[in-house]
Amino acid sequence: MTDSNKILVIGATGNIGRHVVAGLHARGAAVAAMSRSPAAGRFPAGVETVVGDLTAPATLEHALADVDGVFLPWPFLTADGAPAVVDAIARHARRVVYVSAANVRDDRAPAENGVWGQIEAAIRRTNLDWTFLRASGLATNTLAWAGAVRAGEPVRVPYPRAARSLIHEKDVAEVAVRALTEEGHEGAAYLVTGPAAITQAEQVRVLGEVAGQPARVEEITPDEARASMLTWADEDFADAALSYWASLVDTPEPVTGAVEEITGAPARTFEQWASDHVDDLRPTSMTDIAESYVSAFRQGRMDVALRLMSPDVVRAAPLETGGERRELRGLAEIMANSERLNHDLRIHGVEVDGPFLDGERFAVQFSFDETHLPTGRRNTAAKMCLYTVADGAITREEVFYFDPPAGVASVTTTSHGQEGP
């Protein structure tokens, strides 16, 4: 343990983490912002930047040096590796604020509470002073529908009458900042929600209204939704999620006043959240998309870059070293293929050159400093990507490799297990 008051923000470039960094900095706290790439993120002056990877707990030792408090999200669908991460935090820090989930219940065994409950249990087994933020659905997840809204296409979901008390990521961050900088939050599990439960159909209507064009829901069957989810999630996760959404048709997510009680300000509405993200919802020009895409990539904001792509984007690239060019359709299929092919790469840095504009297309050149983990071989892999834009979104990506990645199939990643757009 340390006598330092420094706070480490893990996932500092993420939807919640970047607001935690800003909030802590505004309060005068000593902040270390952690990301997986040294090129990722732009933080206020005075914020220390450190490199660390939750999938490689040994990389956390340097990031955790002289740290008193830790902000911990968990961006994965399983708790694999979480005990090692929690143990590393406990060796260095005194307290942790962990973003959990609203469906975790204290009267159930950890295994019945899913990944979030399992991580809560791992934290409880340490000597850390902990605070759990059991957040309801994050409003930012509805940006998965932004491509359909921009294109005027129906948003296809199961259970459109399922009602969630969606919470603005800024509200989660503001509660986290209070818990990290004030006393009295140790041992608390806060259920933090938005101010009202709103159905998926109503969420889509609001998004369309903010975007300035009608948006509608097309209901799909649970089996259709499950088949789509299995391209990026395992069966247990998909089944649990569908069962939970089904329950919300008759029993909406609860609404609490925890945000106002802790921060002194009421939780932001879904309408406020949508207005804050209007630029993600409205069709934009090809030039704007190209510049936003490159800017997001340079900042390590892959969530922003992916939102600029149509849900049905087509990716044309050789799927194996020296192999024929093939096409993958849809972000889910593309990301699932990337996870399968690229789990052995670690990216140390990336250089981005562009965009180079040409009518309704633009090109970007990427150069990755990467290590092939099984062999330890480090090299630079470069590629040129050509993007086609239609209806305010990227609809096609064509990839041309100059150098194949070290020892694996020729699909480069921007971070461990995640394909570069």
C-alpha positions in Angstrom: 0.0 0.0 0.0 1.0 3.6 -0.4 0.5 7.0 1.3 -0.1 8.6 -2.1 -3.6 10.0 -3.0 -3.2 9.3 -6.7 -6.2 7.7 -8.4 -5.8 5.3 -11.4 -8.6 5.4 -13.9 -8.7 2.1 -15.9 -10.4 2.4 -19.3 -9.6 6.1 -19.3 -10.6 6.5 -23.0 -13.9 4.7 -22.5 -17.4 6.1 -22.4 -17.4 6.4 -18.6 -13.7 6.5 -17.9 -13.0 9.7 -19.9 -15.6 11.6 -17.8 -14.1 10.1 -14.6 -10.7 11.5 -15.6 -12.2 14.9 -16.3 -14.2 15.0 -13.1 -11.2 13.9 -10.9 -9.0 16.5 -12.6 -11.5 19.2 -12.1 -11.5 18.4 -8.3 -7.8 18.7 -8.2 -7.1 15.0 -7.7 -3.8 13.4 -8.8 -5.0 11.3 -11.8 -3.3 8.5 -13.8 -5.2 7.6 -16.9 -4.6 4.1 -18.1 -5.1 2.8 -21.6 -3.8 -0.2 -23.6 -1.9 2.0 -26.1 0.5 4.8 -25.5 -1.0 6.7 -28.4 -4.6 6.4 -27.0 -6.4 9.3 -25.4 -6.0 13.0 -25.0 -6.3 14.1 -21.4 -6.2 17.4 -19.6 -2.8 18.9 -18.8 -1.4 17.5 -15.6 -3.0 14.0 -16.0 -0.4 11.3 -16.0 -0.8 8.7 -18.8 0.1 5.0 -18.2 -0.1 1.9 -20.3 -1.8 -1.2 -19.0 -3.9 -4.1 -20.2 -6.6 -5.9 -18.2 -6.0 -9.0 -20.2 -2.3 -9.0 -19.1 -2.3 -8.4 -15.4 1.5 -8.2 -15.2 1.2 -4.9 -17.2 -0.7 -3.4 -14.3 2.1 -3.4 -11.8 3.7 -0.2 -13.3 0.4 1.5 -13.8 -0.6 0.8 -10.1 2.7 2.2 -8.6 2.0 4.8 -5.9 -1.8 4.5 -6.4 -4.3 4.9 -3.6 -7.6 4.5 -5.4 -8.7 2.7 -8.6 -11.7 3.2 -10.9 -12.4 -0.2 -12.4 -14.8 -1.0 -15.3 -14.9 -4.5 -16.8 -15.5 -4.5 -20.6 -15.6 -8.2 -21.1 -18.4 -10.8 -21.2 -16.7 -13.3 -18.8 -14.8 -12.9 -15.6 -11.8 -14.8 -17.0 -8.6 -13.1 -15.6 -10.5 -10.9 -13.2 -9.1 -12.5 -10.0 -5.5 -11.7 -11.1 -6.5 -8.1 -11.9 -8.2 -7.7 -8.5 -5.2 -9.2 -6.7 -2.9 -6.7 -8.5 -5.1 -3.8 -7.4 -5.2 -5.1 -3.8 -1.4 -5.3 -3.7 -1.0 -1.6 -4.4 -4.2 0.4 -3.7 -6.4 1.0 -0.7 -9.8 1.4 -2.4 -11.6 0.6 -5.6 -14.8 1.8 -7.3 -16.1 -0.9 -9.6 -18.8 -0.5 -12.2 -21.1 -3.4 -11.7 -24.6 -4.2 -13.0 -28.1 -3.5 -11.7 -29.2 -7.2 -11.9 -26.6 -8.3 -9.3 -28.3 -9.4 -6.1 -26.8 -9.9 -2.7 -29.1 -12.9 -2.0 -27.7 -15.0 -4.9 -24.4 -16.9 -5.2 -21.7 -15.2 -7.3 -22.1 -17.7 -10.1 -25.8 -16.7 -10.4 -25.0 -13.0 -10.7 -23.0 -13.4 -13.9 -19.7 -11.8 -14.7 -20.4 -8.6 -12.7 -21.3 -10.5 -9.5 -18.3 -12.7 -9.9 -16.0 -9.7 -9.9 -17.8 -8.2 -6.9 -17.1 -11.5 -5.1 -13.4 -11.4 -6.0 -13.2 -7.8 -4.7 -14.9 -8.7 -1.5 -12.3 -11.4 -0.8 -9.6 -8.7 -0.6 -8.8 -6.1 2.0 -9.8 -3.3 -0.4 -12.2 -0.6 0.6 -14.8 -1.0 -2.1 -17.8 0.7 -3.6 -19.9 -1.0 -6.2 -21.9 1.1 -8.8 -24.6 -1.3 -9.9 -25.6 0.6 -13.0 -28.8 0.1 -15.0 -28.6 -0.1 -18.7 -26.1 2.4 -20.1 -27.8 4.8 -22.5 -24.7 4.9 -24.7 -25.3 1.3 -25.7 -28.2 2.5 -27.8 -25.7 4.1 -30.2 -25.5 0.6 -31.7 -28.7 1.7 -33.5 -27.2 5.0 -34.7 -26.3 3.6 -38.2 -29.9 2.4 -38.8 -31.3 5.8 -37.5 -29.0 7.8 -39.8 -29.9 5.6 -42.8 -33.6 5.8 -42.1 -33.8 2.0 -41.7 -35.8 0.2 -39.0 -34.1 -0.7 -35.7 -34.4 -4.5 -35.3 -34.8 -5.6 -31.7 -36.5 -8.3 -29.6 -39.0 -7.2 -26.9 -39.6 -3.6 -28.0 -41.8 -3.1 -24.9 -39.0 -4.0 -22.5 -38.4 -0.9 -20.3 -35.0 0.1 -19.0 -34.0 2.9 -16.6 -31.1 3.9 -18.9 -28.4 6.0 -17.3 -26.2 8.7 -18.8 -22.5 7.7 -18.7 -21.8 11.2 -17.2 -24.0 10.3 -14.2 -22.1 7.1 -13.5 -18.8 9.0 -13.8 -20.0 11.7 -11.4 -21.0 9.1 -8.8 -17.7 7.4 -9.2 -15.8 10.7 -8.7 -17.6 11.3 -5.4 -16.9 7.7 -4.2 -13.2 8.1 -5.1 -12.7 11.5 -3.5 -15.1 11.5 -0.5 -15.3 9.4 2.6 -18.4 7.4 3.6 -18.8 5.3 0.5 -16.8 2.3 1.6 -18.8 -1.0 1.6 -21.7 0.6 -0.4 -23.4 -1.1 -3.3 -25.3 1.7 -5.1 -28.1 1.0 -7.6 -27.6 3.9 -10.0 -30.2 4.5 -12.6 -31.7 7.1 -14.9 -34.8 9.0 -13.8 -37.4 6.9 -15.6 -37.9 3.5 -17.3 -38.3 3.8 -21.0 -39.2 1.1 -23.5 -36.9 0.2 -26.4 -39.6 1.4 -28.8 -39.6 4.8 -27.1 -35.8 4.9 -27.0 -35.8 4.5 -30.8 -38.5 7.2 -31.2 -36.4 9.7 -29.2 -33.3 8.9 -31.2 -35.1 9.6 -34.4 -36.6 12.8 -33.0 -33.2 14.1 -32.0 -31.7 13.0 -35.4 -34.4 15.0 -37.2 -36.0 12.1 -39.0 -38.6 9.4 -38.1 -37.2 6.2 -36.6 -39.1 3.0 -36.0 -38.7 -0.4 -34.4 -39.0 -3.7 -36.3 -39.5 -6.5 -33.7 -37.5 -9.7 -34.2 -37.9 -13.0 -32.5 -35.8 -14.1 -29.6 -34.3 -16.8 -31.8 -33.2 -14.2 -34.4 -31.7 -12.0 -31.7 -29.9 -15.0 -30.2 -28.4 -16.0 -33.5 -27.1 -12.5 -34.0 -25.7 -12.3 -30.4 -23.8 -15.6 -30.8 -21.5 -14.0 -33.3 -20.0 -12.0 -30.4 -21.2 -13.6 -27.1 -21.4 -17.2 -25.7 -24.6 -19.1 -25.2 -24.9 -18.4 -21.5 -24.6 -14.7 -21.9 -27.0 -14.5 -24.8 -29.6 -16.6 -23.0 -29.3 -14.7 -19.8 -29.6 -11.3 -21.6 -32.7 -12.4 -23.6 -34.4 -13.8 -20.5 -33.7 -10.5 -18.7 -35.0 -8.3 -21.5 -38.2 -10.5 -21.6 -38.7 -9.9 -17.9 -38.6 -6.1 -18.5 -41.8 -6.2 -20.6 -43.9 -6.7 -17.5 -41.5 -5.6 -14.8 -39.5 -2.5 -15.9 -36.1 -1.9 -14.4 -36.3 -0.1 -11.1 -35.7 3.7 -10.8 -33.7 5.1 -7.8 -32.7 8.5 -6.7 -29.1 7.4 -5.9 -27.5 9.8 -8.5 -29.1 12.8 -6.9 -28.5 11.6 -3.3 -24.8 11.2 -4.0 -24.1 14.1 -6.4 -26.7 16.6 -5.5 -28.1 16.8 -9.0 -30.9 14.7 -10.6 -30.0 12.0 -13.0 -30.1 13.1 -16.7 -33.0 11.9 -18.8 -32.7 9.8 -21.9 -33.7 12.8 -23.9 -30.8 14.8 -22.5 -28.5 12.0 -23.3 -29.7 11.8 -26.9 -29.2 15.6 -27.3 -25.7 15.3 -26.0 -25.0 12.7 -28.7 -26.8 14.4 -31.6 -23.7 14.4 -33.7 -23.6 10.6 -33.5 -27.2 10.4 -34.8 -27.4 12.9 -37.7 -26.2 12.1 -41.2 -23.0 13.9 -41.9 -20.9 14.5 -45.0 -18.2 12.1 -46.2 -15.5 14.7 -45.2 -16.9 15.0 -41.7 -17.1 11.2 -41.4 -13.5 10.7 -42.7 -12.1 13.4 -40.3 -14.1 12.1 -37.3 -13.0 8.5 -38.0 -9.3 9.4 -38.1 -9.6 11.6 -35.1 -11.3 8.9 -33.1 -8.7 6.4 -34.1 -5.9 8.7 -33.0 -7.5 9.2 -29.7 -8.1 5.5 -29.1 -11.9 6.1 -29.2 -12.7 2.9 -31.0 -16.3 3.2 -29.8 -16.6 6.4 -31.7 -14.9 5.0 -34.8 -17.2 1.9 -34.9 -20.3 4.1 -34.5 -19.4 5.7 -37.9 -19.9 2.4 -39.6 -23.2 1.0 -40.8 -24.3 -2.1 -38.8 -24.2 -3.9 -42.2 -20.8 -2.7 -43.2 -18.9 -5.0 -45.6 -15.2 -5.7 -45.0 -13.2 -7.1 -47.9 -9.8 -8.5 -47.0 -7.6 -11.6 -47.2 -8.7 -13.7 -44.2 -5.5 -15.8 -44.1 -1.9 -15.0 -44.9 -1.6 -15.2 -48.7 -5.3 -16.2 -49.0 -8.0 -15.1 -51.3 -9.9 -11.9 -50.6 -13.2 -12.6 -48.9 -16.0 -10.5 -47.5 -17.5 -10.3 -44.1 -20.8 -8.5 -43.5 -21.8 -6.7 -40.4 -19.9 -5.4 -37.4 -20.8 -8.5 -35.3 -19.3 -10.9 -37.8 -16.3 -8.7 -38.4 -15.5 -8.4 -34.7 -16.1 -12.1 -34.0 -13.7 -13.0 -36.8 -11.1 -10.6 -35.4 -11.4 -12.1 -31.9 -10.8 -15.5 -33.3 -7.8 -14.6 -35.4 -6.0 -12.0 -33.4 -5.9 -12.9 -29.7 -2.1 -13.4 -29.8 -1.2 -9.8 -30.7 -0.4 -6.9 -28.4 -0.3 -3.4 -29.9 2.3 -1.0 -28.5 1.5 2.0 -30.7 -0.2 3.0 -34.0 0.5 5.7 -36.5 -2.4 7.0 -38.7 -1.9 8.8 -42.0 -4.8 10.5 -43.7 -7.6 10.7 -44.5 -7.1 10.9 -48.3 -10.4 12.0 -49.9 -11.8 10.8 -53.2 -15.5 11.6 -53.9 -17.6 9.3 -51.7 -14.6 7.4 -50.5 -11.6 8.0 -48.3 -8.4 6.1 -47.5 -6.3 5.8 -44.3 -2.9 4.2 -43.8 -2.2 2.5 -40.5 1.2 1.3 -39.2 1.1 -0.9 -36.1 4.0 -1.5 -33.7 3.0 -5.0 -32.4 4.2 -8.1 -30.7 3.2 -11.7 -31.5 2.8 -13.0 -27.9 3.6 -16.7 -28.5 6.9 -16.0 -30.2 7.8 -12.6 -28.6 8.5 -11.3 -32.1 8.0 -7.6 -32.5 7.5 -5.9 -35.8 5.7 -3.2 -37.7 2.6 -4.1 -39.8 1.1 -1.6 -42.2 -2.1 -1.5 -44.2 -4.1 0.8 -46.4 -7.9 0.9 -45.9 -10.3 2.3 -48.5 -13.7 3.3 -47.1 -17.0 3.9 -49.0 -19.5 6.3 -47.4 -23.3 6.3 -48.1 -26.3 7.6 -46.1 -24.0 9.2 -43.5 -22.1 6.0 -42.6 -19.2 3.9 -43.7 -20.7 1.0 -45.7 -17.6 -0.7 -47.1 -14.0 -1.2 -46.1 -11.4 -2.7 -48.4 -8.1 -3.7 -46.8 -4.7 -3.9 -48.5 -1.7 -5.2 -46.4 1.8 -4.0 -46.9 3.2 -6.2 -44.1 1.4 -9.2 -42.6 1.2 -9.2 -38.8 3.9 -11.3 -37.0 3.0 -15.0 -37.0 -0.7 -14.8 -37.4 -3.4 -14.4 -40.1 -3.3 -11.1 -42.0 -5.8 -9.2 -40.0 -4.3 -6.4 -37.9 -5.8 -5.4 -34.5 -5.9 -2.1 -32.7 -5.9 -3.7 -29.3 -5.9 -7.1 -27.9 -8.7 -9.0 -29.5 -10.3 -6.1 -31.3 -10.0 -5.5 -35.0 -9.0 -2.1 -36.3 -11.8 -0.6 -38.4 
